[in-house]
């Protein structure tokens, strides 16, 4: 019969403890004390030589790997679908960036599970460096999400996004190098401290921007949005502390279990908070948030990916009734027509026409009396 194909590498079974069989054996008799001491010898069944077993804690670590990458894959699919239903462009890009980060966690978790299964089978080493190196690529995605959510305007500055992305990459790169097995103890301690101190820079910038963003974006006051932001800031900050604790002689298996626990909580809290925020940011809810902000005297800036349905324009002026054009007044010019020839005795007829051209307030013309002729 052919073996069934499985996606996950098989691991040894968990060792089962058997009840102890007690047997009392008389070892010695003290003649002076006249008493005997019974010693209980605990016997347990030995492990079969042909098979290898693992402890229950190692089985829990393996289960945490499987649960983490399954949850991350599911969150990536849901976030990509929710991104198409969000009203604000800031949250659309944030949801897509978080979905990409969840997809990276899912793919990397599948590979890390394979490496840890080889470790349990005795053919590999515990994958501490590989698991922490994942966050060198998840960190820039966190920077993109925080800058889009906490920007005072509708679009964050490219310089701020690039600065935070580079800071997160350097932080988690130093943290991963601190867990490299070939590195000396002093160098591991130095890299873990550098990663922890550098984490103060993006966290301080994000907290300062969070206060200003609340005044411009009222939706950030909702519980889901605050859980999202705090989970993006606080949970990744625990990873440099975890690396420092491992350098200080904490067990590798315990470090790996706590790493999976932090990653699982990050995907769960950040993913659920982003999905809840997407449900609250439908076009109707965004309009209500904008109305509430305007009532409180705030001016929230909300950018929609599509033009609004209702467009406001200046009021139209009432159309004036067109009147028929006036006929131009007839102006009689002296040079327009030649004067008609005068007929004898027609002086009295043309006189009124000459007087008509004169203004109304013109003085009347009175002829002077004729001078008497001298008769001498």
C-alpha angles and dihedrals in degrees: 000000000000120000118252115253113240132185093219126062113246117248131202117271122264113262113250118216116227124213112265119250112223121212124175114217125188104229106171143354119220107212094193096052094036091218136109130220122217118207121201114221115202114213125187134181114265124238115260111259095224097057134054125216136197132215124259091249091055089050089052090052090052091049090050090055092052095046093048098053092042092052092045092053092049092048092051092055094046094047093051090053093046092051090072092057101050118108100210123068091217092061093043092060091041092053092049092049091049090047090054090050091051090050091053090050090051095050093043092046091056091052093044090051089056091051093048091049089055088051091053090049090053098247101103147024129265108276101231097135094046094050094050093045088065091073092059085075098034091052096068089051089055089052091053092050095048094046093051093047098044101040113119091220133043097270125037123231113267092222092057092048093050092047094052093043091053091046092054091047093052092045096054093038089058090045092052092047089053089061095049109124095219094055121100121247096249093050091047091052091049094050093047091052092048091052092049095049094045090055088070091071102062093036093053092047092049095050091049091050091046092065093052094043092057090064094052099036113042092186089072088072091069118106094239093054092048092049088050094052096044092048090052091051106037107035097055089047089065093064097072088049089052091052091050090051090051091052087052090063102274112153119268094228092050090048091052093049092050090047091055090045092054093045092049092050091047093054093043099047098036093043096048092044092051092048091049091049090051090055090050093049100066114136091262094051092045090054091050092050090050091050092050091049091050091050090055092051095257127132107215115189112223119180118196122203092225129044116266119263094229115057121194120216137171115285113266118246115241111258113248118227113255112240121207111261116262119248111249114249114254110249114199109210123195092230096045096083130013113251115261115248114263119244121216111272093015096111092103090054098052094041095078091051091054091047090050091064091055119087120260095245094052113126117254117255114236118187116229115242116260116261115249115249116243112243106197 
